[in-house]
Amino acid sequence: MKKDKLLFVCLGNICRSPLAEGIMLHYINKHKLPIEVDSAAIAPYHIGEHPDPRTIKNALKHGIDIRPLVARQFQISDFNHFDKIYVMDNSHYYHLEKLAPTKDDFKKVDYLMNLVFPNENREVPDPYYGTEKDFEEVFQMIHTACQKLVNQYAENIFV
């Protein structure tokens, strides 16, 4: 069975995108889904660093361990490697539009929250300068979107 390859992208790859990667890894392992996931940053601010401690703490509260993840920067080659690239906000979407070598490459890019609210292009806010409550709200948003992904794969596998 072919493994689908998904990439989650945010600004620094220490809050939103590693959270999405970690949630998906949790469900991939739990349900033995044929999916490869990764996450990446638009900006090079935190390359080589682990996720933000507040994101780690919030994820652990929900039974998701993202401590081993390490930030990396998005590469043009990611367009070739991944089947789908999910962004968290408008700036990421437009940045990848500029980087995409072809229109077909850019067709792989979508807003993560379009999984929950199709074609609305809702953003996942960056909790970096926020409070614990903001990190929890972001967790709930990303978790809901990831559950939609997991359900889509589960339906295709178990039908």
Wavefront OBJ file of the C-alpha trace (Angstrom):
o trace
v 0.000 0.000 0.000
v 1.303 3.423 -0.969
v 2.028 5.765 1.905
v 0.576 9.246 1.523
v 2.998 11.971 2.547
v 1.725 15.039 4.407
v 3.621 18.156 5.419
v 2.467 20.794 7.925
v 3.948 24.287 7.633
v 3.996 27.280 9.984
v 6.295 30.230 10.582
v 8.962 28.813 12.906
v 8.069 25.106 13.149
v 7.934 25.237 16.958
v 4.220 25.704 17.742
v 1.535 24.909 15.191
v 3.140 22.666 12.588
v 4.967 20.331 14.997
v 1.733 20.061 16.959
v -0.069 18.911 13.797
v 2.767 16.496 13.047
v 2.671 15.110 16.585
v -1.103 14.668 16.628
v -0.983 12.887 13.285
v 1.908 10.666 14.415
v -0.155 9.714 17.471
v -3.091 8.622 15.314
v -0.929 7.024 12.612
v 0.662 4.799 15.253
v -2.623 4.124 17.027
v -4.512 3.134 13.849
v -1.538 1.904 11.795
v -2.352 4.294 8.967
v -0.259 4.381 5.765
v 0.762 8.017 6.153
v 4.136 9.744 6.425
v 4.107 13.149 8.131
v 6.582 15.934 8.718
v 6.520 19.627 9.542
v 8.562 22.612 8.432
v 9.095 26.326 8.925
v 8.791 29.209 6.521
v 11.409 31.210 8.459
v 14.798 29.963 9.720
v 14.395 31.316 13.275
v 14.326 27.999 15.147
v 16.016 25.472 12.851
v 17.384 22.566 14.898
v 15.310 23.439 17.972
v 12.640 21.355 19.658
v 9.063 22.675 19.852
v 8.211 25.574 22.137
v 8.011 24.355 25.779
v 4.443 25.681 26.050
v 3.383 23.668 23.010
v 5.087 20.588 24.437
v 3.339 21.063 27.795
v -0.058 21.527 26.177
v 0.367 18.514 23.884
v 1.494 16.297 26.786
v -1.638 17.328 28.673
v -3.559 15.627 25.848
v -1.320 12.558 25.667
v 0.681 13.733 22.625
v 4.480 13.736 22.967
v 6.160 16.136 20.537
v 9.419 16.504 22.503
v 11.514 14.526 19.969
v 10.532 16.725 17.018
v 13.092 19.186 15.644
v 12.406 22.295 13.557
v 13.517 22.421 9.954
v 13.002 24.883 7.140
v 10.756 24.217 4.147
v 12.721 23.207 1.058
v 11.686 23.472 -2.592
v 12.207 19.688 -2.798
v 9.301 19.294 -0.345
v 6.961 19.991 -3.260
v 8.254 16.805 -4.915
v 8.304 14.660 -1.797
v 4.903 15.445 -0.257
v 1.442 14.713 -1.637
v -0.266 17.412 0.428
v 1.099 20.487 2.204
v -1.056 22.068 4.908
v -0.411 25.655 5.985
v -1.628 27.439 9.093
v -2.264 30.951 7.792
v -2.373 33.324 4.832
v 1.283 34.323 4.995
v 2.391 30.681 4.697
v -0.017 30.088 1.820
v 1.249 33.058 -0.170
v 4.867 32.295 0.648
v 4.523 28.766 -0.742
v 2.694 30.121 -3.769
v 5.798 32.191 -4.574
v 8.123 29.219 -3.984
v 6.157 26.630 -5.964
v 8.037 25.700 -9.133
v 4.798 24.908 -11.005
v 1.045 25.380 -10.671
v 0.704 21.636 -10.090
v 3.130 21.884 -7.179
v 1.081 24.694 -5.662
v -2.117 22.629 -6.015
v -0.716 20.493 -3.177
v -0.965 23.452 -0.765
v -4.075 24.033 1.319
v -5.095 25.548 4.623
v -5.246 22.960 7.416
v -8.587 24.302 8.630
v -10.159 23.724 5.203
v -10.443 20.134 6.381
v -12.994 21.350 8.928
v -14.380 24.388 7.107
v -13.990 23.634 3.376
v -12.941 26.544 1.163
v -13.093 29.104 4.014
v -9.291 29.437 4.326
v -9.526 29.914 8.083
v -6.255 30.534 9.823
v -4.815 28.794 12.851
v -3.587 31.715 14.987
v -0.001 31.715 16.166
v -0.028 31.217 19.955
v 3.640 32.214 20.370
v 2.906 35.578 22.001
v -0.250 34.332 23.675
v -1.362 32.709 26.886
v -1.883 29.114 27.973
v -5.491 29.533 26.827
v -4.268 30.423 23.326
v -2.128 27.273 23.176
v -5.160 25.211 24.219
v -7.387 26.819 21.570
v -4.770 26.138 18.898
v -4.467 22.532 20.088
v -8.235 22.061 19.779
v -8.317 23.566 16.270
v -5.425 21.471 14.991
v -6.686 18.337 16.712
v -10.105 18.716 15.077
v -8.504 19.089 11.627
v -6.211 16.112 12.205
v -9.163 13.985 13.303
v -10.841 14.815 9.981
v -7.721 13.616 8.164
v -7.553 10.433 10.213
v -11.240 9.741 9.575
v -10.765 10.213 5.827
v -7.932 7.686 5.793
v -9.748 5.256 8.079
v -12.827 5.322 5.820
v -10.696 4.559 2.762
v -8.881 1.726 4.507
v -11.790 0.024 6.233
v -14.496 0.352 3.549
l 1 2 3 4 5 6 7 8 9 10 11 12 13 14 15 16 17 18 19 20 21 22 23 24 25 26 27 28 29 30 31 32 33 34 35 36 37 38 39 40 41 42 43 44 45 46 47 48 49 50 51 52 53 54 55 56 57 58 59 60 61 62 63 64 65 66 67 68 69 70 71 72 73 74 75 76 77 78 79 80 81 82 83 84 85 86 87 88 89 90 91 92 93 94 95 96 97 98 99 100 101 102 103 104 105 106 107 108 109 110 111 112 113 114 115 116 117 118 119 120 121 122 123 124 125 126 127 128 129 130 131 132 133 134 135 136 137 138 139 140 141 142 143 144 145 146 147 148 149 150 151 152 153 154 155 156 157 158 159
